[in-house]
Each structure stands twice: as C-alpha cells, then as structure tokens.
C-alpha cells in the first residue's frame, strides 16, 4: 500500500500533482518524502493532511505539514528563516521527534539521555552546512544534504544505535556505514548501500534506498529488494 501510494505520487510528479491533489510546483520532493515518512512511521495510515492516528503521531504529522505548507517563504517549524536549508531542517526535526524517548520541542529543546546529544549534533551539522561541516566533522563540498540524510538512515536501520559522529555498531550496520561513505566519496562508481553498482543519478539513488525513487522506474527498498512499477 505504501509503495503504491508513493508510486502514484511519483508517477504523476511531472505535473506536480501529489497524493491529495495539491499543486506544489517546486516542493514535490519534500512533500513526497514527508508523506512517505508518515506512511512508514505511523501505526495507522496517516497522511499529512490531518487524519487522526494514535499517540504523538498525529501531532508530529500536523507540525511537519504546517512547516511544509509554509515552506515557500522558508518559515520552519520554529519560525526561523533559513532559505536554502528547508528540506534538511524539516527532516532533521522530524527525525528528532521520532527517536527521542521524551517529547522534544521543535525549536531544539533537548530531552534525556542520548537524545539531547543527537539533537545537538544534528543542529551543529545543520547550521554549519554552509561550510559543509557534517555530523561526523568531515568537510565535504557538494552533497551536504545527501550525507546528512544518509547518516540518519544508518541510525534508523542499524540493530544497535549508531552515534551521529560515525561510530559503527554490529553486523551489516558497520558495512552499510562504510558503503555509504564510499558512495559519497566515489560517486563515479555509484556504490549503493546494498553493494550494487548503478550508473544514473547518484544522489537520487542513494536517497531512494530509504523511501522511493525520484525519477527512476524501480523501487529499491532498504532490504535490497528490487521491484518495478
């Protein structure tokens, strides 16, 4: 169901018509991702336009939706004007809400345990993105948003918690982190998380490992399964 809905949205993305019929023009990518986030993380099928689910899911979706609709003026959830970092800030704040044991205010207030550390590190990466300082302290040049997102993917998929500074956990998690680094720094060989070698748009395929394809004709899930629309 999830794949079909996101596939429908992507398939009609040339005309920028999203799942709920809104014409978004330049924000198709962000809206598709947020809707995918809602479908993936909510126990019930909840879309960004307001269906009530259970627990904090409804509140989180509503807040992210609010930020999305105001993204044209680059006004984020806590009212900051950020211009070019709208997508990253929206995603990082949503990620923080989802992973923190206690409620964390979207303006950056911290909760308990490692949550406060994760939020702080993500904030550092975000606000220093102009100089391309990533979560692990590495200086890059052209793929800041991609690297930020991929490090989050590693956290999400690893059986053990992986610190945002780049520490690896057990099993395939350490391999995935390494492969992601290879993919970023060796973009000519297009090495993806699953170890496959592809030749298209690197940033697109790297991102789509998590949710859906941007402009390609196949779905690559995090487990490595490949299926065609």
C-alpha positions as CSV (number, residue, x, y, z in Angstrom):
1,X,0.0,0.0,0.0
2,X,2.7,2.4,1.0
3,X,4.7,1.7,-2.2
4,X,1.6,2.0,-4.4
5,X,0.7,5.4,-2.9
6,X,4.1,6.8,-3.2
7,X,4.5,5.3,-6.7
8,X,1.3,7.1,-7.7
9,X,2.6,10.4,-6.5
10,X,6.0,10.0,-8.1
11,X,4.4,8.8,-11.4
12,X,2.3,12.0,-11.6
13,X,5.1,14.2,-10.3
14,X,5.8,15.6,-13.8
15,X,2.6,17.6,-13.3
16,X,3.4,18.1,-9.6
17,X,0.2,16.6,-8.5
18,X,0.6,14.9,-5.2
19,X,-1.5,12.3,-3.4
20,X,-4.0,14.6,-2.1
21,X,-4.3,16.7,-5.3
22,X,-2.3,19.7,-4.3
23,X,-0.3,21.5,-6.9
24,X,3.1,22.2,-5.4
25,X,5.5,23.0,-8.2
26,X,8.9,23.2,-6.6
27,X,8.2,21.3,-3.4
28,X,7.2,17.9,-4.9
29,X,10.3,16.2,-3.5
30,X,9.7,17.4,0.1
31,X,6.0,16.6,0.1
32,X,6.6,13.2,-1.3
33,X,9.2,12.4,1.3
34,X,7.1,13.7,4.2
35,X,4.1,11.7,3.1
36,X,6.3,8.6,2.9
37,X,7.6,9.4,6.4
38,X,4.0,9.5,7.6
39,X,3.0,6.2,6.0
40,X,6.2,4.5,7.1
41,X,6.3,5.6,10.8
42,X,2.7,5.7,11.8
43,X,0.9,2.6,13.2
44,X,-2.2,3.7,11.3
45,X,-2.2,5.0,7.8
46,X,-2.0,8.8,8.3
47,X,-1.3,11.3,5.6
48,X,-0.1,14.9,6.1
49,X,-3.4,16.5,5.6
50,X,-4.8,15.8,9.0
51,X,-6.1,12.3,9.7
52,X,-6.1,11.5,13.4
53,X,-4.0,8.5,14.4
54,X,-2.7,7.4,17.8
55,X,-0.2,8.9,20.2
56,X,2.2,11.7,19.2
57,X,2.0,10.6,15.5
58,X,-0.9,13.0,14.8
59,X,0.9,16.0,16.4
60,X,4.1,15.3,14.6
61,X,2.5,14.9,11.2
62,X,0.5,18.1,11.7
63,X,3.5,20.1,12.7
64,X,5.5,18.9,9.7
65,X,2.6,19.5,7.4
66,X,2.4,23.1,8.8
67,X,6.1,23.6,8.1
68,X,5.7,22.2,4.6
69,X,2.8,24.5,3.6
70,X,4.8,27.5,4.8
71,X,8.0,26.3,3.1
72,X,7.5,28.7,0.2
73,X,8.6,31.6,2.5
74,X,11.1,29.3,4.2
75,X,9.4,29.6,7.5
76,X,10.3,26.5,9.5
77,X,8.5,25.0,12.5
78,X,10.1,27.3,15.0
79,X,9.8,30.4,12.8
80,X,13.3,30.7,11.6
81,X,14.0,32.0,8.0
82,X,16.5,29.6,6.5
83,X,16.3,30.0,2.7
84,X,18.2,27.0,1.4
85,X,18.0,24.6,4.2
86,X,14.2,24.0,4.4
87,X,14.3,20.3,3.4
88,X,17.1,19.4,5.8
89,X,15.7,21.2,8.7
90,X,12.3,19.7,8.2
91,X,13.7,16.2,8.0
92,X,16.1,16.5,11.0
93,X,13.4,17.9,13.2
94,X,11.0,15.1,12.3
95,X,13.8,12.6,12.9
96,X,14.5,14.1,16.4
97,X,10.8,13.9,17.4
98,X,10.6,10.3,16.3
99,X,13.7,9.0,18.0
100,X,13.6,10.8,21.3
101,X,12.2,9.0,24.3
102,X,10.7,12.2,25.7
103,X,9.0,14.9,23.9
104,X,11.4,17.3,22.2
105,X,10.3,20.8,21.2
106,X,10.8,21.5,17.6
107,X,12.7,24.7,18.4
108,X,15.6,22.5,19.6
109,X,14.9,21.8,23.3
110,X,16.5,18.6,24.4
111,X,15.1,15.7,26.4
112,X,17.0,12.9,28.2
113,X,19.9,10.6,27.5
114,X,21.5,10.4,24.1
115,X,18.5,12.3,22.6
116,X,20.0,15.6,23.7
117,X,23.3,14.7,22.2
118,X,21.7,13.6,18.9
119,X,19.7,16.8,18.7
120,X,22.8,18.9,19.4
121,X,24.9,17.2,16.8
122,X,22.2,17.4,14.2
123,X,21.8,21.1,14.9
124,X,25.5,21.7,14.5
125,X,25.5,19.9,11.2
126,X,22.5,21.9,10.0
127,X,23.7,25.4,10.9
128,X,27.2,24.8,9.7
129,X,26.1,23.3,6.4
130,X,27.2,26.4,4.6
131,X,30.8,25.4,5.2
132,X,29.9,21.7,4.6
133,X,30.6,20.5,8.1
134,X,28.8,17.2,8.5
135,X,27.7,15.3,11.6
136,X,31.0,13.4,11.8
137,X,33.0,16.6,11.3
138,X,34.1,15.7,7.8
139,X,34.4,18.6,5.3
140,X,32.7,17.8,2.0
141,X,31.7,20.1,-0.8
142,X,28.7,19.2,-3.0
143,X,26.5,16.7,-1.2
144,X,25.8,18.1,2.3
145,X,22.1,17.3,2.3
146,X,22.7,13.8,1.0
147,X,25.3,13.0,3.6
148,X,23.2,14.3,6.4
149,X,20.2,12.1,5.3
150,X,22.3,9.0,4.8
151,X,23.8,9.2,8.3
152,X,20.2,9.3,9.6
153,X,19.4,6.2,7.5
154,X,22.3,4.4,9.2
155,X,20.8,5.2,12.6
156,X,17.4,4.1,11.5
157,X,18.5,0.8,10.0
158,X,21.1,-0.4,12.4
159,X,20.2,-3.0,15.0
160,X,22.2,-1.1,17.6
161,X,22.3,2.7,18.0
162,X,24.9,4.4,15.9
163,X,26.2,7.7,17.2
164,X,25.8,10.5,14.7
165,X,29.6,11.1,14.9
166,X,30.0,8.0,12.8
167,X,30.6,5.2,15.3
168,X,29.5,1.9,13.8
169,X,27.6,-0.9,15.5
170,X,27.4,-4.6,14.8
171,X,26.8,-6.8,11.7
172,X,25.8,-5.2,8.5
173,X,25.4,-1.8,10.1
174,X,29.2,-1.1,10.0
175,X,29.2,-2.3,6.4
176,X,26.3,0.0,5.5
177,X,28.0,3.0,7.0
178,X,31.2,2.2,5.2
179,X,29.4,1.7,1.9
180,X,27.6,5.0,2.3
181,X,30.9,6.7,2.7
182,X,32.2,5.0,-0.4
183,X,29.2,6.0,-2.4
184,X,29.5,9.7,-1.4
185,X,33.3,10.0,-2.0
186,X,33.4,7.7,-5.0
187,X,30.3,9.0,-6.8
188,X,31.8,7.9,-10.2
189,X,31.4,4.3,-9.3
190,X,27.9,4.7,-7.8
191,X,28.3,2.2,-5.0
192,X,25.0,1.9,-3.1
193,X,24.2,0.7,0.3
194,X,23.4,-2.8,-0.9
195,X,26.7,-3.0,-2.7
196,X,25.2,-2.8,-6.2
197,X,26.8,-0.7,-8.9
198,X,24.5,1.6,-10.7
199,X,25.0,4.3,-13.3
200,X,22.4,7.0,-13.0
201,X,21.9,9.9,-10.7
202,X,23.9,9.2,-7.6
203,X,22.2,11.4,-5.1
204,X,18.8,10.2,-6.2
205,X,19.5,6.5,-5.9
206,X,21.2,7.0,-2.6
207,X,18.2,8.8,-1.2
208,X,15.7,6.4,-2.7
209,X,17.2,3.5,-0.8
210,X,15.1,4.7,2.1
211,X,11.7,5.6,0.6
212,X,11.0,5.9,-3.0
213,X,12.6,6.7,-6.4
214,X,12.9,10.3,-7.5
215,X,12.8,9.9,-11.3
216,X,13.6,6.3,-12.0
217,X,11.4,3.3,-12.8
218,X,12.2,0.9,-10.0
219,X,11.7,0.7,-6.2
220,X,14.7,-0.1,-4.1
221,X,13.9,-0.9,-0.5
222,X,16.3,-0.7,2.3
223,X,16.3,-4.5,2.5
224,X,17.7,-4.5,-1.1
225,X,14.6,-5.9,-2.8
226,X,14.0,-4.5,-6.3
227,X,10.6,-4.3,-7.9
228,X,9.4,-2.4,-10.9
229,X,6.4,-0.1,-11.2
